[in-house]
């Protein structure tokens, strides 16, 4: 059985607000699915996404694209889930 969690549970794991989880999921930036009006998330997919984001960040640092401490600067948590080249505005 898959490890399915609610938005509230995922928010606690990722140290984000539920509102951020809902926003990222509705934009397609966080893998999830709806059952009726409720969002659910497969933790295996979330963990894969985290690994991909870390790998992209590490590759950018190694290539000189980002300064060594760029990931520590004042970025919102959801910036980590955006695809390269996507703007923050709607």
C-alpha positions in Angstrom: 0.0 0.0 0.0 1.2 3.5 -0.9 2.0 5.9 1.9 -0.8 8.5 1.3 -1.0 11.6 3.4 -3.2 14.6 3.8 -2.3 18.2 3.0 -2.1 18.9 6.8 0.3 15.9 7.3 2.5 16.9 4.4 2.6 20.5 5.6 4.0 19.3 8.9 6.6 17.1 7.2 7.8 19.9 4.9 7.4 22.7 7.5 5.1 24.6 5.2 1.6 26.0 5.7 -1.4 24.0 4.5 -2.2 27.0 2.3 1.2 26.7 0.6 0.6 22.9 0.1 -2.8 23.6 -1.6 -1.3 26.3 -3.7 1.6 24.2 -5.0 -0.6 21.2 -5.6 -3.2 23.2 -7.5 -0.4 24.7 -9.7 0.9 21.2 -10.4 4.2 22.0 -8.7 3.6 19.3 -6.0 2.4 15.8 -7.1 -0.9 15.0 -5.6 -4.5 14.1 -6.4 -8.0 15.0 -5.3 -10.6 12.8 -3.8 -13.7 14.9 -3.9 -12.6 18.2 -2.4 -9.7 16.7 -0.5 -6.1 16.6 -1.6 -4.0 13.5 -1.0 -0.2 13.0 -1.6 1.9 9.9 -2.1 5.0 10.4 0.1 7.1 8.3 -2.3 6.4 10.9 -5.0 7.1 13.8 -2.7 10.4 12.2 -1.6 11.4 11.8 -5.3 10.5 15.4 -5.9 12.7 16.5 -3.0 15.6 14.4 -4.3 15.2 16.0 -7.8 15.1 19.5 -6.4 18.2 18.8 -4.3 20.0 17.4 -7.3 19.1 20.4 -9.5 20.3 22.8 -6.8 23.6 20.8 -6.3 24.2 20.7 -10.1 23.6 24.5 -10.3 26.1 25.1 -7.5 28.7 22.8 -9.1 28.3 24.4 -12.5 28.8 27.9 -11.0 25.2 28.8 -11.8 24.5 29.6 -8.2 26.8 31.1 -5.6 27.6 28.5 -2.8 25.2 30.0 -0.3 22.4 30.9 -2.8 20.1 28.2 -1.4 20.4 29.8 2.0 19.3 33.3 0.9 15.8 34.6 1.4 13.8 32.5 -1.0 10.3 31.3 -0.2 9.9 27.5 0.4 7.8 27.0 -2.7 10.7 28.4 -4.9 12.4 25.0 -4.4 9.5 23.3 -6.2 9.5 25.5 -9.3 10.9 24.2 -12.5 13.9 26.2 -13.9 12.8 29.2 -15.9 9.4 29.6 -14.3 8.6 33.0 -12.9 7.1 33.5 -9.5 4.2 35.6 -10.8 0.9 34.4 -12.0 
